[in-house]
Amino acid sequence: MSHQPVESRVRTTLPQLHTWYRAGRKLVMTTAYDAVTARIADAAGVDIVLVGDSVGNVCLGFENTLPVSMAMMNHHLEAVARIRPTAMLVADLPYLSFHLSVEDTLRNAGGFLQRGAQAVKLEGGAKRLPMIHALLDAEIPVMGHLGLTPQSVNPMGGYKVQGKQKADALGLLEDAQRLQEAGCFSLVLEGIPADLAAKVTEIIEIPTIGIGAGPHCSGQVLVFHDVLGLLPGGSPKFVRRYAEGFEDLRVALASWAEDVRSGGFPDGRESYTLPEAVRLALTQWRP
Ligand code: KIV
């Protein structure tokens, strides 16, 4: 199987995404937070790049996503958008950016679109419907996010698998239906049992994108740094690492440091040369 960079793709649009979904193609989404991660994700041929508010804990050193502001999201979105990814670009509405008023929500989400995003994602079920309606009225496509919603870390009492109790599972099915009816184009299902995610995927007609939600979703999303093993320490159960990025990059950087200290770097290959006449003039010059 070849994993060559994908050349000359056209930009993925919402209708294209739905065509792939209806054709039974599994959708692939990963996060990107800057031009480097966006270039790698895009060259790998993922379908959707999400500028996630996970930037807070993955890149900015916060304990959770709650301190992530619109200013931070805009900064990272702009960096990703500048590389003009061919993948569909979705931006995550951070905590408090869609809770205060419809006007505030529209300004924040509209600002994402003006910066190059094609859609926004927001966490939460039916109680978010007024904001979702307003966004869709303003031509802003919305991806929902149900289950383990990291912005609810306090009421959830930590990052725990959701929907294990009957009432919660049925509530999630209801939320999924209501978000679909409202017009969400897709739903992220995070941290829920595989059977529940399978049921949601069966009863709705928009793609479900799972993370820690088993194999029956219409697509999968993992955080870029998790797939590539870029964070120190172990990974949660739902992650599969396809590289040991942290360790491989640490070893590479340590080799460079060793070469610098031993005088092995740089050598002639990494140095610029003077024209012979100038070099001679330099050697003959005396103060
Ligand atoms: O912020 C994020 O990275 C996300 C994905 C994990 C879905 O919301």
Residues whose N, C-alpha, C, O or C-beta is under 5 A from the ligand:
A	BS01	KIV	T31 G52 D53 S54 D92 V188 V221
